[in-house]
Amino acid sequence: MNARVRKRPERLLAQPANIMLLLWMIVPLAMTLYFSTQYYNLLYPGKSAFVGLENFGYFFNYPSFWTSILNTIVLVGSVLVITVVGGIGISVLVDETFPGQGIVRMLLISPFFIMPTVSALVWKNLLMNPVSGFLAWVWKLFGATPVNWFADWPLLSVIVVVSWEWLPFAILIFVTALQSLDREQLEAARMDGARGLAIFRYLTLPHLARPIAVVVMVEAIFLLNVFAEIFVTTNGGPGDATTNIPYLVYTQALLEFDVGAASAGGLVAVVLANIMAVFLIRLIGKSLTER
Amino acid sequence: MANKKPNHAARLLRITASWVVALIIFFPILWMVLTSFKSELDAFSMPPHFLFTPTLENYREILARANYLHYAWNSIVTAGGATVLGMLLAVPAAYAFAYHPTRKTKDVLLWMLSTKMLPGVGVLVPIYLISRDLNMLDSKTALIIIFALINLPIMVWMIYTYFRDIPYDILEAARMDGAGTWQTMFRVLIPVSRGGLASTALLCLILSWNEAFWSLNLTTTSAAPLTALVASFSSPEGLFWAKLSAVSTLACAPILVLGWLSQRQLVRGLTFGAVK
């Protein structure tokens, strides 16, 4: 059979995946777009009507909306800084072989595999409870007054929990990336008298440039969607102190049944994500063409 | 002062620091497991009890009263189902992308990646309403489809990078022997890349097992997986710490072990092949 003719049907093998993803993306997104222009509350099903941009207006004048955007940015930003800086430090620390290195690495990446509801509840109760939590005991050990984490520092507490979940991811990626660092080059630099800091600055850091970018982008995708950790610990509160965009949309949609407003909020999240996505696509696209 | 011999004190310090950091990071998990073997009274005691008489009471209680097995079964079915469905969609797609690329293949791959960036809340309302209208709220089928689709881009990418590493000559040789597309795929490609396919499936399993946005929003009881069962322990203050720990330990243990076994391969999938 002619080779050219044979090639065509095989390309169709990608179609099921393509079509499913297209449906998953386009249909709901179009519906969200449509709903965002409607007055539509599930409690009053018969009453839907076109309201133009009113839902967006409602959101932009709603104080919690701006708080939630700010909270989202603070949460994503601080977790990124903590995990990237901490991840680089720890992966450099455990890079040279030593007895028990395998076990140390296993321990380090473990939190990544814990489901978010578990992480959040273990931290909130077993560790951060102001009366009987483990941290309260540590604080007392040093003669300090235990911190009432989730009541007094709610957003910080959420940041701690989420950072604990994502630090292992950064470590895992950086440790793997460091393994491909040229050992001979490292030895040569050492022979020439380069000290630790210089090696880090001129060899390690440039080598990690792409892994850092990848970690930032991949984490950003997931961090924009943090939901379960807030859902089981603070319910977005006290007040709206820990309400991020996903949580705000959830309250609008499933607690207040306001489909229109929730859709408008969802679109804001999509726009925010797209701003980040543009950078990621460029980054990954570059790595694809490099080979 | 160029030190030629390795400085033993510095090395020892480094090793100690590594262990200390690792133990601090692992501590919450260790503490959770320890608490799961305490009585509720011990779990809540201050100062914390490091030595205590271990009890299996919490596990017994969880299995008997909290209906743990029902939720565990839901987790197994939804995560397992999503993995199977995802692989069925991803393997043929990756095959087409790797061996029969068109000029648009690169764009399609990047587009797939971009769907991963669509935040769940952006489509929460329509998915909720569609599920409701199709009578699929609180249904395992809905979760299987959703989990498969949110992981599909990662799976296609991961398998694509594995396939790309396989020399085309092997496939060509099979072709010469008269094997068709399906035969080539099942007799040659899949056996040769089974390691990569296994780690892809594992990654999908882990991510689906731990997924909490859709499972919390689309289920109530009959299809609720373990993430939702754990979430139900969120309200009472300090009353059920030992039981919460027991449920959590049971829910996380299998995935933690799978994660340990496959850490190296997961990097490739989680970074879309950008870091190997």
Boltz contact constraints between the chains, C-beta under 6 A:
constraints:
  - contact:
      token1: [A, 7]
      token2: [B, 100]
      max_distance: 6.0
  - contact:
      token1: [A, 10]
      token2: [B, 96]
      max_distance: 6.0
  - contact:
      token1: [A, 10]
      token2: [B, 100]
      max_distance: 6.0
  - contact:
      token1: [A, 10]
      token2: [B, 181]
      max_distance: 6.0
  - contact:
      token1: [A, 11]
      token2: [B, 96]
      max_distance: 6.0
  - contact:
      token1: [A, 11]
      token2: [B, 100]
      max_distance: 6.0
  - contact:
      token1: [A, 13]
      token2: [B, 92]
      max_distance: 6.0
  - contact:
      token1: [A, 13]
      token2: [B, 95]
      max_distance: 6.0
  - contact:
      token1: [A, 13]
      token2: [B, 96]
      max_distance: 6.0
  - contact:
      token1: [A, 14]
      token2: [B, 93]
      max_distance: 6.0
  - contact:
      token1: [A, 14]
      token2: [B, 96]
      max_distance: 6.0
  - contact:
      token1: [A, 16]
      token2: [B, 89]
      max_distance: 6.0
  - contact:
      token1: [A, 17]
      token2: [B, 89]
      max_distance: 6.0
  - contact:
      token1: [A, 17]
      token2: [B, 93]
      max_distance: 6.0
  - contact:
      token1: [A, 21]
      token2: [B, 115]
      max_distance: 6.0
  - contact:
      token1: [A, 24]
      token2: [B, 149]
      max_distance: 6.0
  - contact:
      token1: [A, 25]
      token2: [B, 115]
      max_distance: 6.0
  - contact:
      token1: [A, 25]
      token2: [B, 118]
      max_distance: 6.0
  - contact:
      token1: [A, 28]
      token2: [B, 123]
      max_distance: 6.0
  - contact:
      token1: [A, 28]
      token2: [B, 126]
      max_distance: 6.0
  - contact:
      token1: [A, 28]
      token2: [B, 127]
      max_distance: 6.0
  - contact:
      token1: [A, 31]
      token2: [B, 126]
      max_distance: 6.0
  - contact:
      token1: [A, 32]
      token2: [B, 126]
      max_distance: 6.0
  - contact:
      token1: [A, 35]
      token2: [B, 125]
      max_distance: 6.0
  - contact:
      token1: [A, 90]
      token2: [B, 21]
      max_distance: 6.0
  - contact:
      token1: [A, 93]
      token2: [B, 18]
      max_distance: 6.0
  - contact:
      token1: [A, 94]
      token2: [B, 18]
      max_distance: 6.0
  - contact:
      token1: [A, 98]
      token2: [B, 15]
      max_distance: 6.0
  - contact:
      token1: [A, 104]
      token2: [B, 18]
      max_distance: 6.0
  - contact:
      token1: [A, 104]
      token2: [B, 22]
      max_distance: 6.0
  - contact:
      token1: [A, 106]
      token2: [B, 260]
      max_distance: 6.0
  - contact:
      token1: [A, 107]
      token2: [B, 22]
      max_distance: 6.0
  - contact:
      token1: [A, 107]
      token2: [B, 26]
      max_distance: 6.0
  - contact:
      token1: [A, 108]
      token2: [B, 22]
      max_distance: 6.0
  - contact:
      token1: [A, 108]
      token2: [B, 25]
      max_distance: 6.0
  - contact:
      token1: [A, 109]
      token2: [B, 263]
      max_distance: 6.0
  - contact:
      token1: [A, 110]
      token2: [B, 26]
      max_distance: 6.0
  - contact:
      token1: [A, 110]
      token2: [B, 29]
      max_distance: 6.0
  - contact:
      token1: [A, 113]
      token2: [B, 255]
      max_distance: 6.0
  - contact:
      token1: [A, 113]
      token2: [B, 256]
      max_distance: 6.0
  - contact:
      token1: [A, 113]
      token2: [B, 259]
      max_distance: 6.0
  - contact:
      token1: [A, 114]
      token2: [B, 252]
      max_distance: 6.0
  - contact:
      token1: [A, 115]
      token2: [B, 210]
      max_distance: 6.0
  - contact:
      token1: [A, 115]
      token2: [B, 227]
      max_distance: 6.0
  - contact:
      token1: [A, 116]
      token2: [B, 212]
      max_distance: 6.0
  - contact:
      token1: [A, 117]
      token2: [B, 212]
      max_distance: 6.0
  - contact:
      token1: [A, 117]
      token2: [B, 227]
      max_distance: 6.0
  - contact:
      token1: [A, 117]
      token2: [B, 230]
      max_distance: 6.0
  - contact:
      token1: [A, 117]
      token2: [B, 231]
      max_distance: 6.0
  - contact:
      token1: [A, 118]
      token2: [B, 230]
      max_distance: 6.0
  - contact:
      token1: [A, 118]
      token2: [B, 248]
      max_distance: 6.0
  - contact:
      token1: [A, 118]
      token2: [B, 252]
      max_distance: 6.0
  - contact:
      token1: [A, 121]
      token2: [B, 244]
      max_distance: 6.0
  - contact:
      token1: [A, 122]
      token2: [B, 28]
      max_distance: 6.0
  - contact:
      token1: [A, 122]
      token2: [B, 32]
      max_distance: 6.0
  - contact:
      token1: [A, 125]
      token2: [B, 241]
      max_distance: 6.0
  - contact:
      token1: [A, 126]
      token2: [B, 31]
      max_distance: 6.0
  - contact:
      token1: [A, 126]
      token2: [B, 35]
      max_distance: 6.0
  - contact:
      token1: [A, 127]
      token2: [B, 28]
      max_distance: 6.0
  - contact:
      token1: [A, 132]
      token2: [B, 44]
      max_distance: 6.0
  - contact:
      token1: [A, 132]
      token2: [B, 46]
      max_distance: 6.0
  - contact:
      token1: [A, 134]
      token2: [B, 48]
      max_distance: 6.0
  - contact:
      token1: [A, 137]
      token2: [B, 47]
      max_distance: 6.0
  - contact:
      token1: [A, 137]
      token2: [B, 48]
      max_distance: 6.0
  - contact:
      token1: [A, 173]
      token2: [B, 267]
      max_distance: 6.0
  - contact:
      token1: [A, 173]
      token2: [B, 275]
      max_distance: 6.0
  - contact:
      token1: [A, 176]
      token2: [B, 267]
      max_distance: 6.0
  - contact:
      token1: [A, 176]
      token2: [B, 275]
      max_distance: 6.0
  - contact:
      token1: [A, 177]
      token2: [B, 275]
      max_distance: 6.0
  - contact:
      token1: [A, 193]
      token2: [B, 2]
      max_distance: 6.0
  - contact:
      token1: [A, 211]
      token2: [B, 275]
      max_distance: 6.0
  - contact:
      token1: [A, 214]
      token2: [B, 271]
      max_distance: 6.0
  - contact:
      token1: [A, 214]
      token2: [B, 274]
      max_distance: 6.0
  - contact:
      token1: [A, 214]
      token2: [B, 275]
      max_distance: 6.0
  - contact:
      token1: [A, 221]
      token2: [B, 117]
      max_distance: 6.0
  - contact:
      token1: [A, 224]
      token2: [B, 119]
      max_distance: 6.0
  - contact:
      token1: [A, 225]
      token2: [B, 119]
      max_distance: 6.0
  - contact:
      token1: [A, 225]
      token2: [B, 120]
      max_distance: 6.0
  - contact:
      token1: [A, 227]
      token2: [B, 213]
      max_distance: 6.0
  - contact:
      token1: [A, 228]
      token2: [B, 212]
      max_distance: 6.0
  - contact:
      token1: [A, 232]
      token2: [B, 231]
      max_distance: 6.0
  - contact:
      token1: [A, 232]
      token2: [B, 234]
      max_distance: 6.0
  - contact:
      token1: [A, 246]
      token2: [B, 121]
      max_distance: 6.0
  - contact:
      token1: [A, 249]
      token2: [B, 121]
      max_distance: 6.0
  - contact:
      token1: [A, 253]
      token2: [B, 124]
      max_distance: 6.0
  - contact:
      token1: [A, 253]
      token2: [B, 125]
      max_distance: 6.0
  - contact:
      token1: [A, 259]
      token2: [B, 125]
      max_distance: 6.0
  - contact:
      token1: [A, 262]
      token2: [B, 125]
      max_distance: 6.0
  - contact:
      token1: [A, 263]
      token2: [B, 125]
      max_distance: 6.0
  - contact:
      token1: [A, 266]
      token2: [B, 121]
      max_distance: 6.0
  - contact:
      token1: [A, 266]
      token2: [B, 122]
      max_distance: 6.0
  - contact:
      token1: [A, 269]
      token2: [B, 119]
      max_distance: 6.0
  - contact:
      token1: [A, 269]
      token2: [B, 121]
      max_distance: 6.0
  - contact:
      token1: [A, 269]
      token2: [B, 122]
      max_distance: 6.0
  - contact:
      token1: [A, 270]
      token2: [B, 122]
      max_distance: 6.0
  - contact:
      token1: [A, 273]
      token2: [B, 117]
      max_distance: 6.0
  - contact:
      token1: [A, 273]
      token2: [B, 119]
      max_distance: 6.0
  - contact:
      token1: [A, 277]
      token2: [B, 114]
      max_distance: 6.0
  - contact:
      token1: [A, 277]
      token2: [B, 117]
      max_distance: 6.0
  - contact:
      token1: [A, 281]
      token2: [B, 110]
      max_distance: 6.0
  - contact:
      token1: [A, 281]
      token2: [B, 114]
      max_distance: 6.0
  - contact:
      token1: [A, 284]
      token2: [B, 272]
      max_distance: 6.0
  - contact:
      token1: [A, 284]
      token2: [B, 274]
      max_distance: 6.0
  - contact:
      token1: [A, 285]
      token2: [B, 110]
      max_distance: 6.0
  - contact:
      token1: [A, 287]
      token2: [B, 274]
      max_distance: 6.0
